[in-house]
């Protein structure tokens, strides 16, 4: 029997990887941009064997009005763009969260990032967020899947080596362990109850 649970979470800063290719483009007005998908919907990521996570299509619906920055490798000193300044544009379509970063040609870090993406040396991304709500599916085959239903987004990053943070995976491991302990305690309680009735 598959068991689903909907959970609302306390705020915790997390990052997630998206393995989609970024590209550069020069617009008609001459402005240089880096663009691509920062998140893809309905795509399971394996956190460890038997544990999966995916992002629901509605996850970003209430967060694009946040003050969101585009960074390099999650480094807050390397800001490429910002949605409040109009230099980062984010939108949602059926595939995922798409973004366009307008490059400041007077910023050597931004130009360097643009050229690295243009050459294909850097082509992946990640995003920083808090989980507002998610659904947990405990499957009959012993696997588990988390579906992130609502996100509080605060940054997107062009990354050299995008990866899940160890802290995020540790939190997921802890949740699974707590669930197993709860199941074991429930089984003990039911077993002792049967023994007492005999």
C-alpha positions, 0 to 999 in steps of 0.5 A: 500500500502506497502512503502519501503525506502532505507536509508543511515545512519550517524554513531551511535553506536548500539548494537543488541541481538542474542538469539542463544546458545553459546557453548564451545569446546576443539580443537584437539590441546588442545585450548579452544574456545567459539563458536556460532552465533553472528547474525542470518539473516532473523529473525524478532525481535520485538522492540515494538508492531508493530515495527520489525527489521531484518538483511539481509544476505548481511549485514556483507559482507564488514565489516569482515576486520574491527578490531573487538574485542570479549568482555564480556557484551560489556565491553572494559576492558574484551577482549576475542579475536580479529580478527587482532590477530587471536584469534577471527574468524568470518565467514558468512554462510546462517544462520548468522554471526558465530564466534569462540573465542580462550580462553587465558588460562593465562587470568582468566577473559577469563577462567571464561567466558569459564567455565560460557558458558560451564556450561550454565550460560551464553549462549547468545550474542550481537554485536556492530555496526553502520548501513551503510544502511537499508530499511524501510517498512511501512506496510498497517496494520500500522506496520513497519519493518527495514531491515538492509542491511549493517553494520559496525561491531566493536565488538561482545560480550558474554552476561549475559543479552543481550538486545537492548539498549534503545537509539537504540529503542528511535531512532527508535521511533523518526523515526516513529514519524517523518514519522507520522508527515510528513504524517500528513503534507502531508495530510493537504497540500492535503486537503487544496489544495482540499478546495482551488479548490472548 
